[in-house]
Amino acid sequence: MLFERDDGVQRQVRETIRALAQLGAHAESPIKVEVINPHAVRLDEFDLIHVFSATQGNHRLVDLAAEQGVPVVLTPLISPGWDRASGSSARAGDHRLGNLTAGNVQSGYARTRRALQQASLIVALGEAEKQAIGAGFLIEDAKVRVLPNGVDPALLAADGELFRKRTGIGGPYALMAGPISPYQDQLAMAHAMAALSLPLVLVGEAGERDQDYLRQLRAVRGVTCLGALRQDGPMLASTYAAASVFLPPGEGQGALLAVLDALAAGTPVLMAHDTPSSMAAGGFALVRVDWNDTDALQRAVLRLLVSPPPREQVRALVRGCSWERVARQLAACYAEVGALRQAALV
């Protein structure tokens, strides 16, 4: 079901495969990469498997690989919001659930933690995720490698001309990209931007149960809903490049990729004070505010409109984040896991 949708995780998998295949074509020991179809092949036909996301039932792939002795590299996409307190609460809840069901029902937290425990190596997208994995799920740091995602080169060269031409929006606007839902809180942001007379452009789809929420959004003055745009399409790149400020989605799996996309397009990002970030030198482009303080948020937006950071300086923050670099680092992770497996077999 992975490629039935087109969002950040799907693009991450596609770009990783493409970059690894390209790397393998020029390497002395080529890496053969294949998307696993569990209905057609067995996991033990592979030297290792790389699982993206520790949710959505993927824990079963990790379970099966462990049973068959196949090493697993896991990119779990854990929310940076996990800490010691939330992890302790989740484990206490698991204990109560186990007592009530005689151990026959597992929570999502328990399944995710088991996948993390069974993985041979874990790839975190940043230091914040690594900290969340350790604090929230009690996984030792030595098992985790930090490997940020790559960015689309098209974003680094994108401009806003196509967006302006197709939408007729010629002035500044704020951008949000992600699923349309109350969880993302687009409605509160829409009202905050409307008070500034600043248009808000939304990219993303609303599920069937959130159609009423979508109607409420469309009723707010200045809101434009573009729906879903192809992740690798020129319209999405142009939409990022034309925006004056990017307002990131919630702590979903695509949130970090969306922030990287905005920076690659030269667009500054507004972030909550408590949002972890590994980009220490990016304070001029990653502006932090109290997300619950509407006045402070509006003032920050106005400052960016009046004194926007130079787009090329914003892009420079992520210009070195290529998928080719990702492939080289992943290949090193695969080699490390392979060496450990060979040593265990001796």
KENUBA-238384 format. One record per residue (C-alpha): x, y negated, z negated; residue in three letters. Coordinates in steps of 0.2 Angstrom, whole numbers. Layout:
<nodes>
+-------+-------+-------+---------+
!     u !     v !     w ! residuo !
+-------+-------+-------+---------+
!     X !     Y !     Z !     ala !
...
+-------+-------+-------+---------+
</nodes>
This chain:
<nodes>
+-------+-------+-------+---------+
!     u !     v !     w ! residuo !
+-------+-------+-------+---------+
!     0 !     0 !     0 !     met !
!    15 !   -12 !    -2 !     leu !
!    14 !   -20 !    15 !     phe !
!    -5 !   -22 !    15 !     glu !
!    -1 !   -39 !     8 !     arg !
!    11 !   -52 !    13 !     asp !
!    18 !   -62 !    -2 !     asp !
!    35 !   -64 !   -11 !     gly !
!    38 !   -46 !   -16 !     val !
!    34 !   -39 !     1 !     gln !
!    46 !   -52 !     9 !     arg !
!    59 !   -48 !    -4 !     gln !
!    59 !   -29 !     1 !     val !
!    59 !   -33 !    20 !     arg !
!    74 !   -45 !    18 !     glu !
!    83 !   -33 !     7 !     thr !
!    81 !   -19 !    20 !     ile !
!    86 !   -30 !    34 !     arg !
!   101 !   -37 !    26 !     ala !
!   107 !   -19 !    20 !     leu !
!   105 !   -12 !    37 !     ala !
!   115 !   -27 !    45 !     gln !
!   128 !   -24 !    32 !     leu !
!   128 !    -5 !    35 !     gly !
!   131 !    -8 !    54 !     ala !
!   148 !   -16 !    50 !     his !
!   154 !    -6 !    35 !     ala !
!   166 !     9 !    35 !     glu !
!   153 !    19 !    25 !     ser !
!   136 !    13 !    32 !     pro !
!   121 !    13 !    20 !     ile !
!   106 !    21 !    28 !     lys !
!    90 !    13 !    21 !     val !
!    73 !    20 !    22 !     glu !
!    56 !    15 !    15 !     val !
!    50 !    30 !     6 !     ile !
!    34 !    38 !    11 !     asn !
!    30 !    50 !    -4 !     pro !
!    17 !    60 !     6 !     his !
!    31 !    65 !    19 !     ala !
!    47 !    66 !    10 !     val !
!    54 !    72 !    -7 !     arg !
!    63 !    60 !   -18 !     leu !
!    78 !    72 !   -20 !     asp !
!    81 !    70 !    -1 !     glu !
!    89 !    53 !    -6 !     phe !
!   106 !    49 !   -14 !     asp !
!    96 !    36 !   -24 !     leu !
!    80 !    26 !   -24 !     ile !
!    78 !     7 !   -26 !     his !
!    61 !     3 !   -34 !     val !
!    54 !   -15 !   -33 !     phe !
!    42 !   -19 !   -48 !     ser !
!    40 !    -9 !   -63 !     ala !
!    21 !   -11 !   -62 !     thr !
!     7 !    -6 !   -50 !     gln !
!    10 !    12 !   -54 !     gly !
!    28 !    12 !   -49 !     asn !
!    33 !    20 !   -65 !     his !
!    28 !    36 !   -58 !     arg !
!    41 !    35 !   -44 !     leu !
!    54 !    32 !   -58 !     val !
!    47 !    47 !   -68 !     asp !
!    48 !    59 !   -53 !     leu !
!    65 !    53 !   -48 !     ala !
!    71 !    56 !   -66 !     ala !
!    63 !    74 !   -66 !     glu !
!    72 !    78 !   -50 !     gln !
!    89 !    70 !   -55 !     gly !
!    89 !    56 !   -43 !     val !
!    97 !    40 !   -49 !     pro !
!    85 !    24 !   -49 !     val !
!    90 !     6 !   -46 !     val !
!    75 !    -4 !   -53 !     leu !
!    71 !   -22 !   -49 !     thr !
!    57 !   -23 !   -62 !     pro !
!    51 !   -42 !   -59 !     leu !
!    48 !   -44 !   -78 !     ile !
!    40 !   -61 !   -83 !     ser !
!    53 !   -72 !   -92 !     pro !
!    39 !   -75 !  -105 !     gly !
!    43 !   -59 !  -114 !     trp !
!    52 !   -61 !  -130 !     asp !
!    55 !   -52 !  -147 !     arg !
!    39 !   -57 !  -154 !     ala !
!    28 !   -52 !  -139 !     ser !
!    38 !   -36 !  -137 !     gly !
!    35 !   -31 !  -156 !     ser !
!    16 !   -35 !  -154 !     ser !
!    15 !   -24 !  -138 !     ala !
!    24 !   -10 !  -147 !     arg !
!    13 !   -11 !  -162 !     ala !
!    -2 !   -11 !  -150 !     gly !
!     5 !     5 !  -142 !     asp !
!     6 !    13 !  -158 !     his !
!   -12 !    10 !  -163 !     arg !
!   -18 !    15 !  -145 !     leu !
!    -8 !    31 !  -147 !     gly !
!   -16 !    35 !  -164 !     asn !
!   -34 !    31 !  -157 !     leu !
!   -31 !    42 !  -141 !     thr !
!   -20 !    56 !  -148 !     ala !
!    -6 !    49 !  -136 !     gly !
!   -17 !    52 !  -121 !     asn !
!   -17 !    34 !  -115 !     val !
!    -2 !    23 !  -112 !     gln !
!    -3 !     4 !  -110 !     ser !
!     5 !    -5 !   -96 !     gly !
!    19 !   -11 !  -108 !     tyr !
!    23 !     7 !  -112 !     ala !
!    24 !    12 !   -94 !     arg !
!    35 !    -2 !   -89 !     thr !
!    47 !     1 !  -104 !     arg !
!    48 !    19 !   -99 !     arg !
!    53 !    14 !   -82 !     ala !
!    66 !     3 !   -88 !     leu !
!    73 !    16 !  -100 !     gln !
!    74 !    29 !   -86 !     gln !
!    82 !    18 !   -73 !     ala !
!   100 !    21 !   -70 !     ser !
!   103 !     2 !   -66 !     leu !
!    92 !   -13 !   -68 !     ile !
!    93 !   -28 !   -56 !     val !
!    86 !   -44 !   -64 !     ala !
!    83 !   -60 !   -53 !     leu !
!    91 !   -72 !   -66 !     gly !
!    97 !   -73 !   -84 !     glu !
!    80 !   -77 !   -90 !     ala !
!    73 !   -61 !   -84 !     glu !
!    88 !   -52 !   -91 !     lys !
!    85 !   -59 !  -108 !     gln !
!    66 !   -55 !  -107 !     ala !
!    71 !   -37 !  -103 !     ile !
!    82 !   -36 !  -118 !     gly !
!    71 !   -45 !  -130 !     ala !
!    54 !   -39 !  -125 !     gly !
!    58 !   -21 !  -120 !     phe !
!    74 !   -17 !  -130 !     leu !
!    85 !   -13 !  -115 !     ile !
!   104 !   -14 !  -118 !     glu !
!   112 !   -28 !  -108 !     asp !
!   125 !   -17 !  -101 !     ala !
!   112 !    -8 !   -90 !     lys !
!   106 !   -25 !   -82 !     val !
!   114 !   -34 !   -67 !     arg !
!   109 !   -52 !   -63 !     val !
!   107 !   -54 !   -44 !     leu !
!    97 !   -69 !   -38 !     pro !
!    86 !   -67 !   -23 !     asn !
!    91 !   -74 !    -6 !     gly !
!    82 !   -89 !     3 !     val !
!    76 !   -89 !    21 !     asp !
!    88 !   -99 !    32 !     pro !
!    73 !  -107 !    41 !     ala !
!    69 !  -116 !    25 !     leu !
!    86 !  -124 !    24 !     leu !
!    83 !  -132 !    41 !     ala !
!    64 !  -135 !    40 !     ala !
!    56 !  -152 !    42 !     asp !
!    38 !  -157 !    39 !     gly !
!    33 !  -161 !    57 !     glu !
!    23 !  -146 !    61 !     leu !
!    13 !  -148 !    45 !     phe !
!     9 !  -166 !    48 !     arg !
!     4 !  -162 !    66 !     lys !
!    -8 !  -148 !    61 !     arg !
!   -16 !  -155 !    45 !     thr !
!   -15 !  -174 !    49 !     gly !
!    -8 !  -177 !    31 !     ile !
!     5 !  -191 !    34 !     gly !
!     9 !  -197 !    17 !     gly !
!    16 !  -189 !     1 !     pro !
!     7 !  -174 !    -7 !     tyr !
!    10 !  -161 !   -21 !     ala !
!    11 !  -142 !   -16 !     leu !
!     6 !  -126 !   -25 !     met !
!     8 !  -109 !   -18 !     ala !
!     2 !   -93 !   -25 !     gly !
!   -15 !   -83 !   -27 !     pro !
!   -30 !   -95 !   -30 !     ile !
!   -36 !   -90 !   -48 !     ser !
!   -40 !   -97 !   -65 !     pro !
!   -24 !   -89 !   -71 !     tyr !
!   -13 !  -101 !   -60 !     gln !
!   -23 !  -116 !   -66 !     asp !
!   -24 !  -125 !   -50 !     gln !
!   -40 !  -134 !   -55 !     leu !
!   -32 !  -143 !   -69 !     ala !
!   -18 !  -148 !   -58 !     met !
!   -30 !  -154 !   -45 !     ala !
!   -39 !  -165 !   -57 !     his !
!   -22 !  -172 !   -63 !     ala !
!   -16 !  -176 !   -45 !     met !
!   -33 !  -183 !   -40 !     ala !
!   -31 !  -196 !   -54 !     ala !
!   -15 !  -201 !   -46 !     leu !
!   -24 !  -202 !   -29 !     ser !
!   -10 !  -189 !   -23 !     leu !
!   -16 !  -176 !   -11 !     pro !
!   -14 !  -158 !   -17 !     leu !
!   -11 !  -144 !    -4 !     val !
!   -14 !  -126 !    -9 !     leu !
!    -7 !  -111 !     0 !     val !
!   -14 !   -94 !    -5 !     gly !
!   -29 !   -83 !    -5 !     glu !
!   -43 !   -81 !   -18 !     ala !
!   -49 !   -64 !   -22 !     gly !
!   -68 !   -60 !   -21 !     glu !
!   -71 !   -63 !   -40 !     arg !
!   -62 !   -80 !   -38 !     asp !
!   -72 !   -87 !   -24 !     gln !
!   -82 !   -99 !   -36 !     asp !
!   -66 !  -105 !   -43 !     tyr !
!   -60 !  -109 !   -25 !     leu !
!   -76 !  -119 !   -22 !     arg !
!   -73 !  -129 !   -37 !     gln !
!   -56 !  -133 !   -31 !     leu !
!   -62 !  -138 !   -14 !     arg !
!   -74 !  -150 !   -22 !     ala !
!   -60 !  -160 !   -30 !     val !
!   -55 !  -176 !   -21 !     arg !
!   -39 !  -174 !   -11 !     gly !
!   -37 !  -155 !   -11 !     val !
!   -33 !  -146 !     5 !     thr !
!   -33 !  -127 !     5 !     cys !
!   -23 !  -119 !    19 !     leu !
!   -27 !  -101 !    14 !     gly !
!   -13 !   -88 !    16 !     ala !
!     2 !   -92 !    28 !     leu !
!    14 !   -80 !    35 !     arg !
!    29 !   -79 !    23 !     gln !
!    41 !   -80 !    38 !     asp !
!    31 !   -92 !    48 !     gly !
!    36 !  -109 !    53 !     pro !
!    20 !  -117 !    46 !     met !
!    24 !  -111 !    28 !     leu !
!    42 !  -118 !    30 !     ala !
!    36 !  -135 !    36 !     ser !
!    23 !  -136 !    22 !     thr !
!    37 !  -134 !     9 !     tyr !
!    48 !  -146 !    18 !     ala !
!    34 !  -160 !    20 !     ala !
!    29 !  -159 !     1 !     ala !
!    35 !  -172 !   -11 !     ser !
!    34 !  -161 !   -26 !     val !
!    31 !  -142 !   -29 !     phe !
!    21 !  -136 !   -44 !     leu !
!    26 !  -118 !   -47 !     pro !
!    13 !  -104 !   -49 !     pro !
!    11 !   -95 !   -65 !     gly !
!    22 !   -81 !   -71 !     glu !
!    18 !   -69 !   -57 !     gly !
!    30 !   -59 !   -47 !     gln !
!    32 !   -72 !   -33 !     gly !
!    34 !   -87 !   -44 !     ala !
!    53 !   -87 !   -44 !     leu !
!    54 !   -84 !   -25 !     leu !
!    42 !   -99 !   -23 !     ala !
!    53 !  -110 !   -33 !     val !
!    68 !  -105 !   -22 !     leu !
!    58 !  -108 !    -6 !     asp !
!    54 !  -126 !   -12 !     ala !
!    72 !  -130 !   -16 !     leu !
!    78 !  -123 !     0 !     ala !
!    66 !  -134 !     9 !     ala !
!    73 !  -149 !    -1 !     gly !
!    58 !  -151 !   -12 !     thr !
!    60 !  -155 !   -30 !     pro !
!    51 !  -144 !   -43 !     val !
!    41 !  -148 !   -58 !     leu !
!    43 !  -135 !   -72 !     met !
!    36 !  -133 !   -90 !     ala !
!    49 !  -136 !  -104 !     his !
!    49 !  -118 !  -109 !     asp !
!    52 !  -111 !   -92 !     thr !
!    69 !  -102 !   -93 !     pro !
!    80 !  -107 !   -78 !     ser !
!    98 !  -101 !   -74 !     ser !
!   101 !  -117 !   -63 !     met !
!   111 !  -128 !   -75 !     ala !
!   116 !  -141 !   -63 !     ala !
!    99 !  -143 !   -55 !     gly !
!    91 !  -155 !   -68 !     gly !
!    89 !  -168 !   -54 !     phe !
!    78 !  -157 !   -44 !     ala !
!    70 !  -146 !   -57 !     leu !
!    61 !  -158 !   -68 !     val !
!    54 !  -152 !   -85 !     arg !
!    38 !  -158 !   -93 !     val !
!    26 !  -152 !  -106 !     asp !
!    14 !  -143 !   -95 !     trp !
!    -1 !  -147 !  -107 !     asn !
!     3 !  -165 !  -107 !     asp !
!    -6 !  -172 !   -92 !     thr !
!     0 !  -190 !   -95 !     asp !
!    18 !  -184 !   -95 !     ala !
!    16 !  -173 !   -80 !     leu !
!     8 !  -187 !   -70 !     gln !
!    22 !  -199 !   -75 !     arg !
!    35 !  -186 !   -69 !     ala !
!    26 !  -184 !   -53 !     val !
!    26 !  -203 !   -50 !     leu !
!    45 !  -204 !   -54 !     arg !
!    48 !  -191 !   -41 !     leu !
!    37 !  -201 !   -28 !     leu !
!    46 !  -217 !   -32 !     val !
!    64 !  -210 !   -33 !     ser !
!    65 !  -193 !   -24 !     pro !
!    81 !  -184 !   -25 !     pro !
!    90 !  -183 !    -8 !     pro !
!    84 !  -167 !     1 !     arg !
!   101 !  -161 !     6 !     glu !
!   107 !  -162 !   -12 !     gln !
!    91 !  -151 !   -17 !     val !
!    95 !  -139 !    -3 !     arg !
!   113 !  -138 !    -9 !     ala !
!   108 !  -129 !   -25 !     leu !
!   102 !  -114 !   -16 !     val !
!   112 !  -115 !     1 !     arg !
!   123 !  -101 !    -5 !     gly !
!   109 !   -89 !    -9 !     cys !
!   109 !   -78 !     7 !     ser !
!   101 !   -61 !     9 !     trp !
!   118 !   -55 !    16 !     glu !
!   126 !   -60 !    -1 !     arg !
!   111 !   -50 !    -9 !     val !
!   115 !   -35 !     2 !     ala !
!   134 !   -35 !    -3 !     arg !
!   130 !   -36 !   -22 !     gln !
!   117 !   -22 !   -20 !     leu !
!   128 !   -11 !   -11 !     ala !
!   141 !   -13 !   -25 !     ala !
!   127 !    -8 !   -37 !     cys !
!   122 !     7 !   -27 !     tyr !
!   141 !    12 !   -27 !     ala !
!   142 !    11 !   -45 !     glu !
!   127 !    22 !   -48 !     val !
!   133 !    34 !   -36 !     gly !
!   150 !    35 !   -45 !     ala !
!   141 !    38 !   -61 !     leu !
!   131 !    52 !   -54 !     arg !
!   146 !    60 !   -46 !     gln !
!   155 !    59 !   -63 !     ala !
!   141 !    67 !   -72 !     ala !
!   141 !    82 !   -60 !     leu !
!   159 !    86 !   -62 !     val !
+-------+-------+-------+---------+
</nodes>
